Amino acid sequence: MSLALAVCAATLFGCGTYLLLQRTLTRVILGIALLGHGTVLLLQVAGGRAGAPPLMSPDTPGSAVVDPLPHALALTAIVITFGVTAFLLALAYRSWSLTQDDEVRDDLEDRLVARRIDAEIERSQAAAERERSDGRPEGDGS
């Protein structure tokens, strides 16, 4: 049963990552929510078997004790995921009300920077090619 829960957590992480890489805000929010649920499930699997006592009584053997820390971390992860999801839903609603669109567009400044980097790479490759064909450095003046 523990292996099935671990596979389920891995599936949630995989689907969440796939949705997080999409270009629409609703899919990004669903991806973050799935990552949060995968985290909670993984923490529950790491917490040990269900039904075992979290604290030892005098007659409980040491192997039957469950560590309470993963369960506390799971509750914290639930609260954090809820808060982040609510915040992202508010941002998505604001974006929808301003643009009437759900798709995340590229930033124009990012495109300009990418073009400058591509042009610089092409210039450096051309200079290296000229240097190789001439057999001497480009700026030695002879």
FENJO-V844409 format. One record per backbone hydrogen bond with DSSP energy under -0.5 kcal/mol. NH is the residue of the N-H (numbers start at 0). CO is the residue of the C=O. If there is no record, write none. Layout:
nh=NH co=CO
nh=NH co=CO
This chain:
nh=4 co=0
nh=5 co=1
nh=6 co=2
nh=7 co=3
nh=8 co=4
nh=9 co=5
nh=10 co=6
nh=11 co=7
nh=12 co=8
nh=13 co=9
nh=14 co=10
nh=15 co=11
nh=16 co=12
nh=17 co=13
nh=18 co=14
nh=19 co=15
nh=20 co=16
nh=20 co=17
nh=21 co=18
nh=24 co=101
nh=27 co=23
nh=28 co=24
nh=29 co=25
nh=30 co=26
nh=31 co=27
nh=32 co=28
nh=33 co=29
nh=34 co=30
nh=35 co=31
nh=36 co=32
nh=37 co=33
nh=38 co=34
nh=39 co=35
nh=40 co=36
nh=41 co=37
nh=42 co=38
nh=43 co=39
nh=44 co=40
nh=45 co=41
nh=46 co=42
nh=47 co=44
nh=51 co=48
nh=59 co=56
nh=63 co=60
nh=64 co=61
nh=65 co=52
nh=71 co=67
nh=72 co=68
nh=73 co=69
nh=74 co=70
nh=75 co=71
nh=76 co=72
nh=77 co=73
nh=78 co=74
nh=79 co=75
nh=80 co=76
nh=81 co=77
nh=82 co=78
nh=83 co=79
nh=84 co=80
nh=85 co=81
nh=86 co=82
nh=87 co=83
nh=88 co=84
nh=89 co=85
nh=90 co=86
nh=91 co=87
nh=92 co=88
nh=93 co=89
nh=94 co=90
nh=95 co=91
nh=96 co=92
nh=97 co=93
nh=98 co=94
nh=99 co=95
nh=103 co=22
nh=104 co=102
nh=110 co=106
nh=111 co=107
nh=112 co=108
nh=113 co=109
nh=114 co=110
nh=115 co=111
nh=116 co=112
nh=117 co=113
nh=118 co=114
nh=119 co=115
nh=120 co=116
nh=121 co=117
nh=122 co=118
nh=123 co=119
nh=124 co=120
nh=125 co=121
nh=126 co=122
nh=127 co=123
nh=128 co=124
nh=129 co=125
nh=130 co=126
nh=131 co=127
nh=132 co=128
nh=133 co=129
nh=134 co=130
nh=139 co=136
